[in-house]
Amino acid sequence: MGLNMIPVGSAHDEYPAIELLSVTSRIRVQILSRPRSLEGLKAFTELEELIVDNNLLGNDLWLPRLPRLHTLTLNKNQITDIESLLDHLAEVTPSLEYLSLLGNEACPNELVSLDKDEDDYQRYRYFVLHKLPHLKFLDTRKVTRRELEEAQARGAFMKVVKPAYKEDSSDSSCASPLMQYTPLPSGSRDAKSHRGVLAKCRYVYYGKHSEGNRFIRNDQL
């Protein structure tokens, strides 16, 4: 058709344009600008591949229903809420088989944070496969049968829960835990009314050596 640049995204995008490439029967769209929205894709219901790496897409990402989309890469964006994204993809991309989320905070690995390890990443994979059981390839690895079985059995419990930080301007919240105590009032005890206990304990030592020598070790002789 001789059409290479097609507008996509909202009017607030700095460079709202994409490149449309047709390869045999496949339709592939690669985002060249840095949009915050993909609303313009609603005109491409026959999309099969969508590449939106290195953009500004966040948790408010919205996709139209793309029944033929099988490949989606969202690498290096600003996605932090994995559950909302997966629920949305399960609804609008029923044929999705390949998904890549590397470089997003929602994908816990060394590319995002050095304090993440392989266990964190594997739990993430189980959770993703629990939500999208038809995936055949996730990020850089093929989905295995064992992963699918584990995802079906325990994937729902693999969600990473982040602590909620609540700002509190009160002085009590800023105090050190060691300082948060309530001592007894000074008038509740009379210093002269202290009570003590004195008792006697009869002790007899039976042994072959003197009682003093039993406290001396061989290395001290």
C-alpha positions in Angstrom: 0.0 0.0 0.0 3.0 2.3 0.2 2.1 3.3 3.8 5.0 3.2 6.2 4.1 5.7 9.1 0.8 5.3 10.9 -0.2 7.5 13.9 -0.6 5.8 17.2 -1.0 6.9 20.8 -2.5 10.0 22.3 -1.9 13.6 21.4 0.4 14.0 24.4 3.0 11.6 22.8 6.1 13.4 21.6 6.5 11.3 18.4 3.2 9.4 17.8 4.2 7.2 14.9 4.8 3.5 14.2 6.3 1.6 11.3 4.1 -1.0 9.7 5.9 -4.0 8.2 4.2 -6.7 6.2 5.9 -10.1 5.9 3.9 -12.7 3.8 0.8 -13.2 5.9 2.1 -11.8 9.1 1.6 -8.2 10.2 4.2 -6.8 12.5 4.2 -3.4 14.2 7.2 -1.9 15.8 7.0 1.2 17.8 9.7 3.7 16.9 8.7 6.6 19.2 8.3 6.6 22.9 4.5 6.6 23.5 2.7 6.3 26.8 -0.4 4.9 25.2 -1.2 2.4 22.4 -4.8 3.4 21.7 -4.0 3.9 18.0 -3.6 0.1 17.6 -7.4 -0.5 17.8 -7.4 -0.1 14.0 -5.1 -3.1 13.6 -7.2 -6.1 14.8 -5.2 -8.5 12.6 -1.9 -7.9 14.4 0.2 -10.9 15.0 3.5 -9.4 16.4 3.9 -6.3 18.5 7.2 -4.9 19.6 7.1 -2.0 22.0 10.6 -2.2 23.7 12.3 0.9 25.2 9.3 3.0 25.6 7.4 4.8 28.4 4.5 2.4 28.9 3.4 1.9 32.5 0.7 0.2 34.6 -2.0 2.1 32.7 -1.1 0.2 29.5 -4.2 -0.5 27.4 -4.4 -2.7 24.3 -7.4 -3.3 22.1 -8.6 -6.8 21.6 -6.1 -8.5 19.3 -7.3 -12.0 18.7 -4.4 -13.0 16.4 -1.6 -11.5 18.4 0.9 -14.3 19.3 4.1 -12.3 20.0 4.4 -9.3 22.4 7.6 -7.7 23.7 7.4 -5.0 26.3 11.1 -5.0 27.3 12.5 -1.9 29.1 9.3 0.0 29.9 8.0 1.3 33.2 5.6 -1.6 34.2 5.6 -2.4 37.9 2.2 -4.1 38.5 2.5 -7.5 37.0 -1.0 -8.8 38.0 -3.0 -6.1 36.3 -1.0 -6.5 33.1 -1.5 -10.2 33.0 -5.2 -10.0 33.6 -5.5 -7.5 30.8 -3.5 -9.6 28.4 -5.5 -12.7 29.3 -8.6 -10.8 28.2 -7.5 -9.1 25.0 -4.8 -11.4 23.6 -6.2 -15.0 23.8 -3.7 -16.3 21.2 -0.5 -15.0 22.9 2.3 -17.5 23.0 5.4 -15.4 23.3 5.8 -12.6 26.0 8.9 -10.7 27.1 8.9 -8.3 30.0 12.7 -8.0 30.7 13.9 -4.6 31.9 10.6 -3.8 33.8 10.4 -3.7 37.6 7.5 -6.2 37.3 10.1 -8.7 36.0 12.4 -9.4 38.9 15.9 -10.2 37.7 19.4 -8.8 37.7 18.6 -6.4 34.9 16.3 -4.4 37.2 17.8 -4.9 40.6 21.0 -6.5 41.9 19.2 -7.9 45.0 17.0 -10.2 42.9 18.2 -13.8 42.2 17.1 -16.8 40.2 14.5 -17.8 42.8 12.8 -14.5 42.5 12.7 -14.8 38.8 11.4 -18.4 38.9 8.5 -17.4 41.2 7.7 -14.6 38.7 7.6 -17.2 35.9 5.3 -19.4 37.8 2.9 -16.5 38.5 2.9 -15.4 34.8 2.2 -19.0 33.6 -0.6 -19.3 36.1 -2.2 -16.2 34.6 -1.3 -17.1 30.9 -1.1 -20.9 30.7 -0.9 -20.9 26.9 2.5 -19.2 26.7 5.2 -21.2 25.0 8.0 -18.8 25.5 8.6 -16.3 28.4 11.3 -13.7 28.2 14.4 -15.6 27.0 13.4 -19.1 28.0 11.1 -21.7 26.6 8.3 -22.8 28.9 8.7 -26.3 30.2 6.1 -28.8 31.2 7.4 -28.9 34.7 6.9 -25.1 34.9 3.3 -25.4 33.7 2.6 -28.1 36.3 4.1 -26.0 39.1 2.3 -22.9 37.9 -1.1 -24.7 37.9 -0.5 -26.1 41.4 1.1 -23.1 43.2 1.4 -20.2 40.7 -1.4 -18.3 42.4 0.7 -18.0 45.6 3.9 -16.8 43.8 2.8 -13.2 43.5 5.4 -10.8 44.9 3.8 -8.6 47.5 5.4 -5.2 48.0 5.2 -3.5 51.4 2.9 -0.5 51.5 4.7 2.6 52.8 2.6 5.1 54.7 3.9 8.5 55.6 3.2 9.6 59.2 4.3 13.0 60.4 3.6 12.2 64.0 6.6 12.4 66.4 5.9 8.9 67.8 6.4 7.2 64.4 9.8 8.8 64.0 11.0 7.7 67.4 13.4 4.8 67.8 11.8 1.5 68.8 14.2 1.4 71.8 12.7 4.7 73.0 9.1 3.6 72.7 8.6 2.3 76.3 6.4 3.3 79.2 8.3 3.3 82.5 6.5 3.0 85.8 5.7 6.3 87.4 8.2 7.5 90.0 5.6 7.4 92.7 4.5 3.8 92.2 7.4 2.4 94.3 9.1 3.5 97.5 12.9 3.1 97.4 12.8 2.2 101.2 10.2 -0.6 100.6 12.6 -2.8 98.7 12.3 -6.5 99.6 15.0 -9.1 99.2 15.5 -12.7 100.0 18.4 -14.2 101.9 18.9 -18.0 102.0 21.6 -20.5 102.8 22.7 -23.3 100.6 24.7 -26.2 102.1 27.3 -27.4 99.8 29.7 -30.3 100.4 32.4 -31.3 97.9 33.4 -35.0 97.6 36.4 -35.7 95.4 40.0 -37.1 95.3 41.6 -33.7 94.9 41.3 -30.4 96.8 38.3 -28.3 95.9 40.5 -25.5 94.6 42.3 -27.7 92.1 39.1 -28.8 90.3 38.9 -25.3 88.8 42.4 -25.5 87.2 42.6 -27.0 83.7 45.6 -29.1 82.5 46.7 -26.5 80.0 47.1 -24.0 82.9 49.6 -26.2 84.8 
